[in-house]
């Protein structure tokens, strides 16, 4: 078991996929380095942030200001929260907004939100201009340890969930544990169940650690380093 991260520290997991490889950066406060990381990946790129109304209220302004302060041209696309946004209507709206913002092949989409936003923004990125790069900035625990990793993107259809989509890998995942401070308890527990699944799938020691330490993890705050340890373990398995 790796040591927990302290506040201000970060850990990087590389998803080794040849020319589609990307890094998952994990730690408390790492979203503050987003502008520098984006500039290194895509110097001079125009950016489009896709998020939902709940996340926009909490985090959009600080992220957008950071990017603007670094001299990046940024547009914002905000959709309603919830599974209902994984629809043809929302997909059309996001695609139209990206085209209207003049986002081109060398530009970048930032998916700021939970799994719904990541799936929707990723599918739009895969489709507009026949493929745009995108960065995942997951804001829920479930998204940080599952849906932001692996390139699964898509929307729902009237016949079922996730029936329309494609695999489109991000170029970067920035998993900031500080963004989980505003997460409702029910959503945090849903993400923790996903983390526990990784232990059940083949790591008995990790599962035992989760059982022994859940109260400390759920307390948050000073436990953020412990949470980062879980994420490194889960993301490593998600490759």
C-alpha positions in Angstrom: 0.0 0.0 0.0 1.5 3.3 -1.0 1.8 6.2 1.5 -1.0 8.8 1.8 -0.5 12.1 0.1 -0.2 15.3 2.1 -2.0 18.5 1.2 -0.1 20.1 -1.7 1.4 16.8 -2.9 0.3 15.0 -6.0 0.6 11.6 -7.6 0.6 10.8 -11.3 -0.7 7.5 -12.8 0.2 7.0 -16.5 -2.4 5.2 -18.6 -0.1 3.4 -21.1 -1.9 3.3 -24.4 0.9 4.0 -26.8 0.2 7.2 -28.8 -3.1 7.6 -26.8 -1.4 7.5 -23.4 -2.3 10.1 -20.8 -1.7 11.0 -17.2 -4.1 11.0 -14.2 -3.0 13.6 -11.8 -4.3 13.0 -8.2 -4.1 15.2 -5.1 -5.7 17.9 -3.1 -5.5 21.3 -4.9 -4.2 19.9 -8.2 -7.0 21.8 -10.1 -4.9 24.9 -9.4 -2.3 23.6 -11.9 -4.8 23.0 -14.7 -3.8 26.1 -16.7 -0.2 25.2 -16.7 -0.9 21.6 -17.6 -3.2 22.6 -20.5 -0.7 25.2 -21.8 2.0 22.4 -21.9 -0.4 20.1 -23.7 -2.0 22.6 -26.1 -0.1 25.9 -26.3 -2.4 28.6 -27.8 -5.5 26.4 -27.8 -9.0 27.8 -27.5 -10.8 26.1 -24.6 -14.4 25.2 -24.1 -15.5 24.2 -20.5 -18.5 21.9 -20.4 -20.2 21.6 -17.0 -23.6 21.4 -15.3 -25.5 24.0 -13.3 -24.6 22.6 -9.9 -20.9 22.3 -10.6 -20.9 25.7 -12.4 -22.3 27.3 -9.2 -19.4 25.9 -7.1 -16.4 25.7 -9.3 -16.8 27.1 -12.8 -15.7 30.7 -12.0 -12.5 29.8 -10.3 -11.5 27.4 -13.1 -12.4 29.8 -15.8 -10.6 32.7 -14.1 -7.5 30.6 -13.8 -7.5 29.7 -17.5 -8.2 33.3 -18.5 -5.4 34.7 -16.3 -3.0 32.4 -18.2 -4.1 34.1 -21.4 -6.4 31.4 -22.7 -9.6 32.1 -24.7 -12.3 30.2 -22.9 -16.0 29.6 -23.6 -18.5 28.0 -21.2 -21.3 25.5 -21.9 -23.6 24.7 -19.0 -26.2 21.9 -19.1 -28.8 20.9 -16.5 -27.6 18.5 -13.8 -28.6 14.9 -13.8 -28.9 11.9 -16.1 -31.4 13.7 -18.3 -28.5 15.6 -19.8 -27.1 12.5 -21.4 -29.6 12.9 -24.2 -29.8 13.7 -27.9 -31.0 17.1 -27.1 -28.1 18.0 -24.8 -25.6 16.4 -27.2 -26.9 18.5 -30.0 -26.8 21.6 -27.8 -23.2 21.0 -26.7 -22.1 20.3 -30.3 -23.7 23.4 -31.6 -22.2 25.5 -28.9 -18.7 24.1 -29.6 -19.1 24.9 -33.3 -20.5 28.4 -32.5 -17.5 29.0 -30.2 -15.2 28.2 -33.2 -13.5 25.3 -31.4 -11.2 23.7 -34.0 -9.2 20.5 -34.3 -6.2 21.9 -32.4 -8.4 23.2 -29.5 -9.4 21.6 -26.3 -12.6 20.7 -24.4 -12.6 20.6 -20.6 -15.2 18.3 -19.0 -15.8 19.8 -15.5 -18.2 17.6 -13.6 -19.3 14.2 -12.7 -19.9 11.2 -14.9 -22.8 12.7 -16.8 -20.7 15.7 -17.9 -17.7 13.6 -18.6 -19.7 11.2 -20.8 -21.5 14.0 -22.6 -18.5 16.2 -23.2 -16.4 13.3 -24.2 -18.9 12.1 -26.8 -19.1 15.7 -28.2 -15.3 15.8 -28.3 -15.2 12.6 -30.2 -17.8 13.9 -32.7 -17.2 17.6 -33.4 -14.7 18.2 -36.2 -14.4 14.4 -36.4 -12.5 14.4 -33.1 -11.2 16.9 -30.5 -9.0 16.4 -27.6 -10.5 16.8 -24.1 -9.5 16.9 -20.5 -11.4 15.3 -17.7 -11.7 17.3 -14.4 -14.0 15.0 -12.4 -15.8 16.5 -9.5 -17.4 13.4 -7.9 -15.7 10.4 -6.3 -17.4 8.0 -8.7 -16.1 10.0 -11.7 -12.6 10.3 -10.3 -12.1 6.6 -9.8 -14.2 5.2 -12.7 -15.9 7.2 -15.5 -13.1 9.7 -16.1 -10.7 6.8 -16.8 -10.9 4.5 -19.8 -12.4 6.6 -22.5 -16.0 5.5 -22.3 -18.2 8.3 -23.6 -21.8 8.5 -24.7 -25.4 9.3 -24.1 -28.6 7.4 -23.3 -31.4 6.5 -25.6 -35.1 5.9 -24.9 -34.3 2.2 -25.1 -31.6 2.3 -22.4 -28.6 3.8 -20.7 -25.3 4.3 -22.5 -26.5 2.7 -25.7 -25.0 5.5 -27.9 -21.4 6.5 -27.7 -17.8 5.6 -28.5 -14.4 5.2 -26.8 -12.5 8.4 -26.9 -9.6 8.7 -24.5 -8.9 12.0 -22.7 -5.5 13.6 -23.0 -5.4 14.3 -19.3 -7.3 13.6 -16.1 -7.0 16.0 -13.1 -8.6 14.5 -10.0 -8.6 17.1 -7.3 -9.8 15.7 -4.0 -10.6 19.2 -2.7 -13.5 19.3 -5.3 -15.1 16.5 -3.3 -15.6 18.7 -0.2 -18.9 19.9 -1.7 -20.1 16.5 -2.7 -23.4 15.3 -1.0 -22.9 12.4 1.4 -25.0 10.0 -0.8 -22.9 10.7 -3.8 -19.6 10.2 -1.9 -20.9 6.9 -0.6 -21.7 5.8 -4.2 -18.2 6.6 -5.2 -16.8 4.7 -2.2 -18.7 1.6 -3.2 -17.0 1.8 -6.6 -13.6 2.0 -4.9 -14.5 -1.0 -2.7 -15.3 -3.0 -5.9 -11.7 -2.8 -7.0 -10.7 -4.5 -3.8 -13.4 -7.2 -4.3 -12.2 -7.8 -7.8 -8.8 -9.0 -6.7 -7.1 -7.1 -3.9 -8.1 -8.5 -0.5 -5.6 -6.3 1.4 -7.0 -3.1 -0.2 -10.6 -4.1 0.6 -9.6 -4.8 4.2 -8.0 -1.4 4.4 -11.2 0.2 3.1 -13.3 -1.6 5.7 -10.9 -0.5 8.5 -10.6 3.1 7.4 -13.9 4.2 6.0 -14.8 6.4 9.0 -11.6 8.4 8.6 -12.1 8.7 4.9 -15.7 9.9 5.2 -14.6 12.5 7.7 -12.8 14.3 4.9 -10.5 17.3 5.5 -7.3 15.9 6.9 -8.1 12.5 5.4 -7.7 13.8 1.8 -4.3 12.2 1.6 -5.8 8.8 2.5 -8.5 9.3 -0.2 -5.8 10.0 -2.8 -4.2 6.7 -1.9 -7.5 5.0 -2.8 -7.7 6.8 -6.1 -4.2 5.8 -7.1 -5.1 2.2 -6.4 -8.4 2.4 -8.3 -7.1 4.4 -11.3 -4.2 1.9 -11.6 -6.7 -0.9 -11.9 -8.9 1.0 -14.3 -6.1 1.1 -17.0 
